[in-house]
Structures are given as C-alpha cells and as structure tokens.
Amino acid sequence: MRQVNIGDANGEPFNRPYTPGTHYKNAQFSIPFVIACALLDGKLEPAQFELKRMGAADVQELQQRVRVVFDPNRNAAITGELQPAILRIRTRAGDLVESSLDSPLGAPLTPLTQSQIEEKFRRWTSAAFT
C-alpha cells in the first residue's frame, strides 16, 4: 500500500501513530496503528496490543502511511448516533480501494448481537482465565 486515508468526522484527536515504548493505550487510541494492524493482520484483538506486535517493523512502517483526514462532508452527516467514516487505500499499483460506513459495528445504530458480544468477551478476556 502506498497510502491509506481515513476520513473522519471528528478530525484530529486520534491521528498520531503509536510510538513504541509508550503506554499500550496510546496504540489503542491511535487510528494509524489500529488501521495498520487491521490491514496487516485482518483483525484487531489482544495479540495486536502485545509489545512485540506494537513495535513490529511492518506495523510501524504502514502506520506512517495512514492519514486521518477531516472530512467536512462527513461532519455534516453527524446526527446523534451517526459516526461516519470513509477509508481510502491507494495501492502501490495506483488503484484506489474505498469503503465507508455511517455507524461502526457495536454503536447504537448497529448493535452487536448477543452471540457477538459473548464471542468478543471470550476473545478479550481469555488470557485472564487461563
């Protein structure tokens, strides 16, 4: 991937890449970091927040190419429960891949099912119960 842009209605608060050696919460709230992990690993789970993965060269390199771009058109769409975002990926070949959503999974407009909640709980707490 040459560049990844995420249009966010909220703008700046979480647009900084994660710096290795800082608190893992900085990674959890770094849009460039979570986008890089999701693209590279196909998921965002506890393993992505282990020190080794947070500092991995591929994650560090890709997150530097993720840009959070304030999108005033998306900002105009915010109404109570809408949290619109658009993801644009420019490949090395120059192709543009785009995806958008108005409300992320788990938000009030797109709630998780009971089975999704249980599965997520098991995934995120399994290390505490082994």
CORSUL-V77964 format. One line per field, one symbol per residue. ss: DSSP state (H for helix, E for strand, L for the rest). phi: phi as a letter, one per 20 degrees, with the letter a starting at -180 (. if undefined). burial: I if it has 24 or more other ideal C-beta (glycine too) atoms within 12 Angstrom, else O. A space follows every 50 residues. Layout:
ss=???
phi=???
burial=???
This chain:
ss=LLEEEEEELLLLLLLLLLLLLLLHHHHHLLHHHHHHHHHHHLLLLHHHHL HHHHLLHHHHHHHLLEEEEELHHHHHLLLLLLLLEEEEEELLLLLEEEEE ELLLLLLHHHLLLHHHHHHHHHHHHHHHHL
phi=.ebcdcecfenegdeeffdgnegffffgddggfffgffffdmaccgffde gfffeggfffffffdededfdfffffefbldfcfbcdcddfffnfddcbb bebfgoegfcfffgffffffgffedgffdd
burial=IOIIIIIIIOOOOIIOIIOOOOOOOOIOOIIIIIIIIIIIOOOIOOOIIO OOIIOIOOIIOIIOIIIIIOIOOIOOOOOOOOIIIIIIIOOOOOOOOOOO OOOOOOOOOOOOOOOOOOOOOOOOOOOOOO
